[in-house]
Amino acid sequence: MNAGKRRAVVLCSGGIDSTTALAIACSEHFQPYCLSFSYGQRHTIELQAARRIARAFNASEHLCLDIALDRIGASALTTAAPVPRGTPAAEGTGAIPTTYVPARNTIFLAYALALAEARACSEIFIGVTAVDYSGYPDCRPEYIEAFQRMADLATREGVEGRAIRIRTPLIHLSKSEIIQTGIRLGVDYGMTHSCYDPAPDGAACGACESCLLRRKGFAAARVADPTRYADPEHLSPAPR
């Protein structure tokens, strides 16, 4: 590790957005400390992607915490409830899909805040976006602003005037703009995983809301999608 570099915690899910946020952090000469969660999600293959990505970006540390949100339930990602397929994401309709995990980003950011204090990191990068997204309430700018205020009050660093900054470099970008940003930074999106309901061999379903957003993003960016889909011959066209 370069002792002269600033340090940052980067929340790393293994998907497009968090990987692009990690690339941005590195482009700004931060030394990344990656943080992932095994929270009882059905798509645990994303953690394999997160490990690959953390290694590729030479993270000083990649910490994967077990927090068992499946014991709380109430989400299609942590229970046996079916993952919706073949329907577009909320995109401003006000509907919050069943894949919403209760308070997930609040929980993730709280752990990230603790890690940032423990590792002397000045910033936390999280790849939330409020443009092409599933309508989750914990991805909105007003939520991040509120968490920042809480972090300033709740930490030693904040009280002593060294507030840990929550960074959301993607929050106003569309999925295609995120992909284009990552391509400019040299991101290999073949390392990433997005599907909420992959096949046993890890192939993406191509029809869940996360796959639809991914496919839409690559199509709009006019970049080849490196994803391995379970039944590519029978996929409907990428949504517009």
C-alpha positions, 0 to 999 in steps of 0.5 A: 500500500502507498502510505501517501494515498488517501484511504476510502471504504468502497461498498462492493456488491460485485455489480456494475454500479459498485465496480464503477464507483470503485474505479472512480475512487481509484482514479481519484488516487484513493487506496480502497478498502472494499466491503461486501456482505453475505446477508442471506441473499439468494444470489451469493454468486455476486460475492465471488464477483466482488472478490475478483473485483477487489483483487483486480483493483488491488484493494488493501483489504476486502472484508466480507461480513455475515449479517443474515438479513434472511432471518428478517426476511420481507424481500424476494432476495432473502426468502423463497418468494419469487423474483419478479421477471419480465417486468420493467423496474419502477422507474418513477412509478412510485412502486417499490418492488419485492426485491427491496431489502428492508433498510439494507443501505442503512445497514451497509453504510453503518458498517462502512462508517465503522470500518472507515473510522477503524481504518482511518478512511476519509471517504465512503464510496457507494454506487447508488443511482437515482436514475435507472434504478428499481425505486428503492428509497435508500438510493435517493439523494435525500437519503444520502444527505440524511445519512451524512448528517447522522454520520457527522453527529454519531462518529468521533471523526465527525465530532472532532471535525474530521467528518467521513464523507459519503460519496455517491459519484453515480447518483445522477447518472443513467445506467448507460452513462455509468457503463460509459464512465467505467469503460473510460476508466478501463473497467472489465464488466465481464468481472461483474454480476447483476442477476437476482435469480441466476441459474445454478451454474451462475448464468444470469436469467436475463429477465429479472429487474436487475438484468433488465436494467443491465441489458438496457444500460449496455444497449443504450451505451452501445457496448457489448454486454459480456454477461453469460445468460442462461438462455440467450437465444430466447431473450426478449430485446433489451428494454428501451 
